[in-house]
Amino acid sequence: MATSGDTGGAVAAAFDGRPGMRVVVLFPDGRVSDRQAHQLSCWSDNVLSLRVAGSFDDCQTLVKAALGDKTLSHSYRFSSANSINIGRLLPQASYYAYASLAHYRAHGDRPGFIIPTGNLGNALACIMAREMGLPIGPIVLATNANRTIPDYFESLEWLPRASLQTLASAMDVGNPSNMERLRGLIGEAGVLRERMGVRSVDDAEIEEEIRTSFGDFGFAVCPHTATAVSTWRDMDTTTRDACYWILVATAHPAKFETIVEPLIGGEVALPADLAAILERPSRSQLIEPTLDALASQMSSAFRQEEATDA
């Protein structure tokens, strides 16, 4: 699976040491935080952690190439755990079903959602839930400085481009793969921009929001969550007051301590589970973003695993 920082750690933990299961995690070298990188690479021999010399888009291209390669697919019987697989989006939609129904039953109206997005998986899950008939009001996408989606809404032209590296690293995507699904489900940009909003939040705004949120609310937010809060603050009064808004938080700020702590002037407490993970030894291999390099690493790693099991 390709990951920009968070999903890969969850998948690796879920399958860590499970007999008969092998996991390959590809993440962009130098484009995730140190703690995220550790969380992606501290597992048993059945988890192969690969740092790809490139961006998340390069990782995702590799995964799609492997899934489409008949020889590799036959040898390894691949499945994808990130949002390439619709099976990831369906249970994710249940979060929005639960939140919207709880609010609707309590208040009698449909809440709006502001969702940090990079590859559009989380946002698409919310949109799918609304299309299913759940009581979800307006949806606003919050992106970082990677403006592929906002520019599409403005220009009506879909123009993927190389991703920029930002503080909200898990959202550093220049060619969101779920846009194809979104366009198929809802329509092209002219229709999409009538059905949802979008705002781009740059690094300076992310830093300012982390400071402001800590002062206003008394707790730290991660750089990704900060894009949602900043988008909420930037709304005009009429839009903000039109409904209750649910702001989606996406990661724990302790994973981004080198960004967050200087801005809030203090330490972010480590959750016990994350502290335990950081105590584990980590290991990963650096590869070029080519299918041959990926195939070679899988062959070598899993041959060694089989020899160890024997």
N, C-alpha and C positions, 0 to 999 in steps of 0.2 A: 504494500500500500504506500501511496505518497502522502506525506503529511507536512503541514507548515508549522507544526509544533505541538498540538494538543491531542488530536485524535490518535496519533501513532502511539503515544505513551499509554493511552487507555487500552488500545488493542493489544499491545505487547504485554501489558499487565494481565489482561484477561486470559491470554493463551500461554503465559509463562510456564514452562515446564510440563505442559499438557502432552501426554503421549499421543503420537499420531498426527500432531498439529505442527505446522511450520509457519512462521511469520517472517515476512521480509518488510522492513520499514525503511523507506527512502526519505531522507530529509535534506534540505538545502544546506550545504556546508557554510557555516558562518552566518546564517540567516535566521537562526533561532537563538534564544537566550542560552547561556551556559547551563542553567538548571533544566530547561526544556531538553537540551541535548543529552544531559545525563539521564533524564527520565525516558528518553528514547533508546538508551543503549546500555542498560544495566541489568539485562535479563538473562535467562538461561540459554543453553546452546541451540534450542529450537527457535530462537528469535535472532534473526540476522539484521543488524543495524548498519545501514549504509549511508554515509555522508556523500551527497552528490555535488560535484563541482559545478554548481549552477543554481538556478532558482527553483521555486516550487513548481513553476510551469514545466521546467525540465524534468523534475521528478514525475509529474503527472503524465507527461509525454512518454516516459519510460514505462510506466505502469500500463498505459494503453497499448504500447507496442508489444509488451510481454503478453498481455491478454489476447492480442490479435495474432500472435505467433503460434502456428499450429503445433510445431515441435515442442516448444516450451509448455504450452497449455496441456498437451497430452502427457508430458512428463510429470508436471506438478499439479494438475487439476486446480488451476487458480480460481480464487474468488477475491473480490476487492472489499475492504472494510471501510473505505472512505466513500464519499458521496458519488463516485462513479457508479456505485451499487445502489439501486433504488431501495434495497433492503435497509440501508442506513437511514434514508429519509423518512420512511414510514413510521418507525418508532419515535423518531425525533419530532414528527408532527404531533405525537401524543402530548408532548410538553405544552404545546400551544392549545391543544384541545382542553387539557386540564386547567391551564391558567385562565383561558377565556371563559370557560364554563363556571369556574369558581367566582370570577368577577361578575359575570352576568347574573348568576343566582343571588349574589350579594347586593348588586346595585341596579340590575335591570337594564343595563346598557352594554354596548359592545366596546371593549377596550381597544385602543390602538397599540401597535407594537413598533418599537424602534430597534432594529437589528443590525449589529456590526456584521459586515459581510466581506468576504474575499472571493471564495470560490462559489458563493451563492447557495451552498447546501443548506445551512441553517435557515436562511431567509426563504428558500424554496419550500422547506418543510412547513413554515408558517403559511405561506401562500396556498399550498396544497390543502392545509387544514381549513382555510377560509373557503376555498372552492368546494370542499366537502359539505359546507353548510354550518361550520362552527361559528359561534357568535364573535367574530373578529372584525374590528373596525378598520380604520386606515393602517396601512403598513408603510413604514419609511425605512429605506436601506441606508445605513451609515457606512461609508467606505473611508479608507485612508487616502493618501495622496495618489494612489493608483486609480486613475480616473476613467478606466475603460467603461464602466457602467454609467456614471454621470454624463460622460461625453456622448454615449449612445442615446441617452434620453434627450440630450440637447440637439444633437446633429442628425439623429435618426439613422446614422450609419454605424454598423457594428465593426469596430476597428481595434482588434486585439493588438497589444504591443508588449514589449519587454517590461517586466515588472520593476518598480522602484523599491529600494530597500528603505523601510520606515521603522518607526518605533513600534508600530502595531504589526509585528513581523508575520503573524499568522494570517494576516489579510493581504500580504504582498503577492497579489495574483494579477497578472496582466491579461490572461485569457480564461476567464471563469467558465469551467466546463458546463456548469448547470444553466448557463444562459440558453443553451440549445433547448433544454427542457422547459425553461420558463417561456421562451418564445413559442414553443409548441403548445403549451398549456393555455397561455393567455393571449399572445399575439406579439406583433412587432412593437417597436419603441413608441409609435404614436398611440397605441392602445395601452401599453405598459405604463406610460407616464400619467395616464388618466386613472390608473388603478392603484398606483403606489407612488411614493416620493423617494428621492435619493439626495444625499448630501455628502460631499467630500470633505474630510477633516484632515488638515495637514499636521505635521509634527509639532509645530508651535502651538496649535490649538489643542493638541493632545496633552502637551506639557501643562498648559494653562488650566485645562480641565482637571487634571490629576490634582493640582494644587487647590483649585476652587472646590472640587468635590470633597476633599479632605477637610477643608475649612467649614464647608456648609453642612456636611453629613457626619463628619467624625470618623470616616473609614476610608481606606485607600481603594482605588479602582485600578485595574490593569489598563495598559494603553489601548486595548481593543474596546473594553467597556467604555473608556473615556470618549470614544467616537460617538457612541449612542447618547451619552449624557450631554456632550457638546451639541449634538444635533437637536436634542430637546430644548436646550437653552436658546438656540438660535431661532426657534420657531417664533412666528408672530403670535401675539397674544390671542387672537381669534382662533388660530389653529390649535394652540396649546390648550385653550380652555374648552374646545369643542368636545373633548372626551377625556377619560382617564387614559394615561399612557403607561405602558409596561416597557421598561428599558431592559434589554436583554444583556446580562453579564456573561462573559465568555471564558474567563480564565482567572485564576487566583493571582493577585498582585505579587505574591511571594516568588512567583516564577520570573518576575521582571524587577528584582530588587535593585539592580544597578540603575534602572530608569526611575523607579518610583520613589525609593528612599531619599535621594537628594532633593526631590521635589516636595516631599512632605516633611522633611527635616527630622526623620526618625526611622526606626526599623519596622519592617513588616514581619509580624510573627509567622514563623513557619508552621503550617499544619503538621500534626504528628506523622501522618502518612507520608507526606512529602519529605519530611526530615529523615524518615526511615529509608526512603528510596535513595536519598542523596548519600546515605552511608554505604550503599552497595557499590562494588567496583563496576566501572563502565568500560565498554569496548565497542569500537566501531571501525569500519573500513571506509576509506575515501575512494570513490570511483569516478571516472569520467561519465558523462551522461550519454552512454551508448548502450545498446541492447547487448552487445558482446560482453561488455564489462559487467553488466548485471548478471548475465547467464553464467559467466565464469565464477563470480562470487557465490552464486547459489549452488553451483555444482560442487565447488570446493567445500563450502561450509556444511552442506547437508550430507556429503559423502563422509566427512569427518564425524558428523553426528551419528550416522549409521554405524560407523566403525566403533564409536564409543559405546553405543547401545549393545552391540554384539559382544 
